[in-house]
Amino acid sequence: MSISVKEVSDISDQEARRSAPDYLDQLEAEAIYIMREVAGQFERPALLFSGGKDSITLVRLAQKAFAPGKIPFPLVHVDTGHNFIEAINYRDELAEKIGAKLVVRYVEDTIKAKGLKEQTGKNASRNWLQTFTLLDTIEEFEFDACIGGARRDEEKARAKERIFSFRDEFGQWDPKRQRPELWNLFNGRIHKGENVRVFPISNWTELDVWAYLKRENITLPSIYFAHERELILRDGKLLNNTPVIEPDEYDQIVKRQVRFRTVGDMTCTAAVESSAATLDEVIAEITVSRISERGETRIDDQQTEAAMEDRKKGGYF
Amino acid sequence: MTIYITFSHSLIQSFKINKVDLLRFITAGSVDDGKSTLIGRLLYDTKNILADQMEAIERASKSRNVGEIDLALLTDGLRSEREQGITIDVAYKYFQTPNRKFISIDAPGHIQYTRNMVTGASNADLAIILVDARHGVVEQTRRHSLIASMLGIPHVIVAINKMDLVGNSEDAFLEIAKSYQELASKLNIKDLTLIPVSALNGDNIVDRSVNMPWYTGETLLSVLENVNVLKDQNQEDGRFSVQYVIRPQTDELHDYRGYAGRVQSGTFKKGDLVKILPSETESKIAKIEFGGNEIEEASVLESVTILLEDDVDISRGDTIVSLSSSPIVSQDIEALICWMDDKKTLKAGNKYVLQHGTARSRCSIRDIEYQIDINSYEKLDEVDSLKLNDVARIILRTAQPIAYDPYQKNRANGAAILIDETSNVTVGACMIE
């Protein structure tokens, strides 16, 4: 009896490799397809935009998807009031430059209107409260789809989430009752009041996003690159020294050369020490980095093993 | 003050990466076959596990008292999965080597999760089917192989795992290989590779095994890196499902009408004669654009915008096809279906929404021709209803004509889903015959 074994791949395979499409083109084509499905299937979609690199990538993809027309949905930002000024300025300038409609809603306003109780004490964050403002904004504008920049490589609950992620009228994600998602056939049918969160760059990694930003020659907020800054050193993490974080007796105020790997809420986003001042240097640094993005810089995910899963069940992005 | 950093073009050009493409593969097998360990091993040996992830699984392994580091913990994401120690839902993992980027699709192997495996298999270029060397080809091997074949996955690797527990014996491997080949002969598997491995010890996963010198074939990673996926795409039949019509309606673009969509198969070039379905109108491609710039041609899986010479009536759900090869246009469809609803059953007479490409049409089930026992491959006649995870051949009739190709000839244009009209849930996966 003979068992056929493959010794080496034949020459035609190697030639095919040379003419194979580039992975960034493949990821881009998939994301554009998803953007267009949103525009085709929903009446009032929105693109959640924070001024961070993932949502900047989404904007570029949306521009390409609908060129030469404008992006057929507004950019929406839920502002915690604790965002980096560089990201906020970037947000405003980009929206103006590309002629997109920008909707900003403030967590501060939700806190006042609803009498919400803010977390207090060390590591207090408005991260959880964002959900209330987001759900109110969805209701106010009757958004039926919200496009977000989440990636499956970020976090293990996200690795299980659909590209079209159904949310009930309370914005809740139910991981056990997700719709099967087959081929590239996305089912965006919903009842009034429900909505779908759509993640076009689900299959991208952090490195893919950087490589794409570079390839597309995209300008980024300056905090992504090494600069000198005054920081609070707390439990080994470097937080921005800002009035919204109150240092306690164990914290140290230090000056370091840093960059931010993600640009979320300042209260739960840590800087990394770095001398990478250009995209190439950042890419080189990430390539050799042995620590994941959220692990290194997101304090909110480290509270329990299922922190993200719990937030998503409550209506978070 | 805001400081922006802009990058010059010369920098962009200096950024060189190898030509790297994507491969999506699914692993099938139950938890006892060491599936999660195999994925963990692939990630570990290709140096794709980051320090903090490694620490996290070390912490979790200790707290669960499993002795050594449990690589399987890398893929279990949801709380209930960690509690039960099984993968319930489809999970995705990303890793890369200098030659290729991989999306690993991890789906559960138990029969009650067949719909999850079907879901994961729908987008896979390759399937790794795990067989426990101590047990050989078992019921679930048959089931996983049938799903891989039915979903048209072109490449199948059968990883005969736990070779260390059968003394790394060549005879044991050959015997299992022989019985698998018998099984495969009843199925539609285009490219089959059998590899003896030990995921626990890392034998023949990334590195060649010193314990099985008799095996001269490729390692698992080597097959993953070298499989030619471009050849699997249907390059002949031009199919383009219209997603959205771009009409800027500005002064300078007053008459612009661009049809946005993705090439499902074949290629389209400027000047090509095309037909619009289901209306059967003919026209000619005036221009193809990508991101607002004109391009010469669009090939399979590219998301582009097509402009036609004639002012024809086209909207979302229509298909633009090459004039040289037409799909079948019909309201009567025969398909293999995997039923996915755990609440309601499928019965003849039931009505659903069929989504095929970007087209949606109401449809009614005419008949369940026969059910297929996915373990024994037997055909069961006179079946009245299908419940969760059942596979059957059905006949349905759509309200509007559908422009399709048989699934085994054209995966992209032969696939469809059924949606429940009241709950809006996706309840069925159809492979049109």
Contacts between the chains, C-beta under 8 A, distances in Angstrom:
chain1	res1	chain2	res2	distance
A	1	B	174	6.8
A	1	B	178	5.9
A	3	B	174	6.4
A	3	B	177	4.9
A	3	B	178	7.7
A	3	B	181	7.8
A	3	B	194	6.3
A	5	B	193	7.8
A	5	B	194	7.9
A	5	B	215	7.7
A	5	B	216	6.3
A	5	B	217	3.3
A	5	B	218	7.5
A	6	B	193	5.7
A	6	B	217	5.7
A	6	B	218	5.0
A	6	B	223	6.6
A	7	B	216	7.2
A	7	B	217	6.9
A	7	B	218	7.3
A	8	B	218	7.7
A	9	B	226	3.9
A	9	B	228	7.5
A	12	B	228	7.5
A	13	B	226	6.0
A	13	B	227	7.9
A	13	B	228	4.5
A	16	B	228	4.8
A	16	B	230	4.9
A	16	B	231	6.3
A	17	B	19	6.8
A	17	B	21	7.6
A	17	B	99	7.9
A	17	B	228	7.6
A	18	B	19	6.4
A	19	B	230	7.0
A	20	B	19	6.5
A	20	B	21	4.2
A	20	B	229	7.7
A	20	B	230	5.4
A	21	B	21	6.0
A	21	B	230	7.8
A	21	B	301	7.4
A	22	B	19	6.5
A	22	B	20	6.9
A	22	B	21	6.8
A	23	B	20	5.1
A	23	B	21	5.4
A	23	B	22	4.7
A	23	B	101	4.9
A	25	B	302	7.8
A	26	B	21	6.8
A	26	B	22	5.0
A	26	B	301	6.8
A	27	B	22	7.4
A	28	B	303	7.7
A	29	B	262	6.7
A	29	B	301	5.7
A	29	B	302	5.4
A	29	B	303	4.4
A	30	B	301	8.0
A	30	B	303	7.8
A	32	B	262	7.9
A	32	B	303	3.9
A	33	B	243	7.2
A	33	B	262	4.7
A	33	B	303	4.9
A	36	B	243	4.2
A	36	B	244	4.8
A	36	B	260	5.1
A	36	B	261	7.3
A	36	B	303	7.2
A	37	B	243	6.2
A	37	B	358	7.6
A	39	B	243	7.7
A	39	B	244	5.0
A	40	B	243	4.8
A	40	B	244	4.5
A	40	B	316	4.9
A	40	B	358	6.4
A	63	B	291	7.4
A	64	B	290	7.4
A	64	B	291	3.8
A	64	B	292	7.5
A	65	B	260	7.0
A	65	B	303	7.2
A	66	B	244	7.9
A	66	B	246	6.0
A	66	B	260	7.4
A	67	B	246	7.9
A	67	B	289	7.4
A	67	B	291	5.2
A	67	B	292	3.2
A	67	B	305	7.7
A	68	B	246	7.5
A	68	B	248	5.8
A	68	B	253	5.8
A	68	B	256	6.8
A	68	B	258	7.9
A	68	B	289	7.9
A	68	B	292	4.6
A	69	B	246	4.8
A	69	B	247	7.0
A	69	B	248	4.0
A	69	B	253	7.7
A	69	B	256	7.9
A	69	B	258	8.0
A	70	B	248	7.1
A	85	B	2	7.9
A	86	B	2	5.9
A	86	B	3	7.6
A	89	B	2	4.2
A	90	B	2	6.7
A	90	B	4	7.8
A	93	B	2	7.3
A	152	B	92	4.9
A	152	B	94	7.2
A	153	B	94	4.8
A	156	B	76	7.7
A	156	B	77	3.7
A	156	B	78	7.8
A	156	B	91	8.0
A	157	B	77	5.8
A	157	B	78	6.6
A	159	B	77	5.1
A	159	B	91	5.2
A	159	B	92	5.4
A	159	B	93	7.0
A	160	B	77	4.8
A	160	B	78	5.8
A	160	B	89	4.9
A	160	B	90	7.3
A	160	B	91	5.6
A	175	B	78	5.4
A	175	B	89	6.8
A	176	B	80	7.4
A	176	B	88	7.7
A	176	B	89	8.0
A	178	B	89	7.0
A	179	B	425	5.8
A	179	B	426	4.6
A	180	B	115	5.8
A	180	B	116	7.6
A	180	B	118	7.7
A	180	B	119	4.6
A	180	B	340	5.2
A	180	B	417	7.9
A	180	B	426	4.9
A	180	B	429	7.0
A	181	B	119	6.4
A	181	B	426	7.5
A	182	B	118	7.3
A	182	B	119	5.5
A	182	B	122	4.2
A	182	B	123	7.8
A	182	B	415	7.0
A	182	B	417	5.7
A	182	B	426	7.2
A	182	B	429	5.0
A	183	B	122	4.7
A	183	B	123	6.4
A	183	B	411	7.5
A	183	B	412	7.3
A	183	B	415	4.6
A	183	B	417	7.9
A	184	B	123	7.7
A	184	B	262	7.6
A	184	B	412	7.6
A	185	B	355	5.4
A	185	B	356	7.8
A	185	B	357	7.9
A	185	B	415	6.6
A	185	B	416	7.2
A	185	B	417	4.9
A	187	B	355	6.6
A	187	B	417	6.6
A	187	B	419	5.7
A	187	B	424	7.3
A	187	B	425	8.0
A	187	B	426	4.8
A	189	B	353	7.3
A	189	B	419	5.9
A	189	B	424	4.1
A	190	B	424	6.0
A	191	B	424	6.8
A	202	B	92	7.7
A	203	B	92	7.2
A	203	B	94	7.4
A	203	B	103	6.0
A	205	B	94	5.0
A	211	B	17	7.1
A	214	B	7	7.0
A	214	B	12	6.6
A	214	B	15	5.8
A	215	B	12	6.8
A	215	B	15	7.6
A	217	B	6	8.0
A	217	B	7	5.7
A	217	B	9	7.1
A	217	B	12	5.8
A	219	B	4	4.9
A	219	B	5	6.8
A	219	B	6	5.2
A	219	B	7	7.8
A	220	B	4	7.8
A	220	B	5	6.8
A	221	B	2	7.6
A	221	B	4	7.7
A	222	B	2	7.0
A	222	B	3	4.1
A	222	B	4	6.6
A	222	B	5	6.1
A	225	B	5	5.8
A	277	B	5	8.0
A	278	B	5	7.4
A	278	B	7	7.2
A	278	B	11	7.4
A	279	B	7	5.7
A	279	B	11	7.5
A	280	B	11	6.5
A	280	B	14	7.7
A	280	B	15	6.3
A	283	B	15	7.8
A	289	B	50	7.7
A	290	B	50	5.3
A	290	B	51	4.0
A	291	B	50	5.6
A	291	B	51	5.2
A	291	B	52	4.9
A	292	B	50	4.7
A	292	B	52	5.6
A	292	B	53	6.0
A	295	B	50	7.2
A	295	B	52	3.6
A	295	B	53	7.1
A	295	B	56	7.8
A	296	B	52	7.1
A	305	B	60	7.5
A	305	B	79	7.5
A	305	B	82	7.3
A	306	B	78	7.8
A	306	B	79	4.5
A	309	B	77	7.9
A	309	B	78	6.2
A	309	B	79	6.0
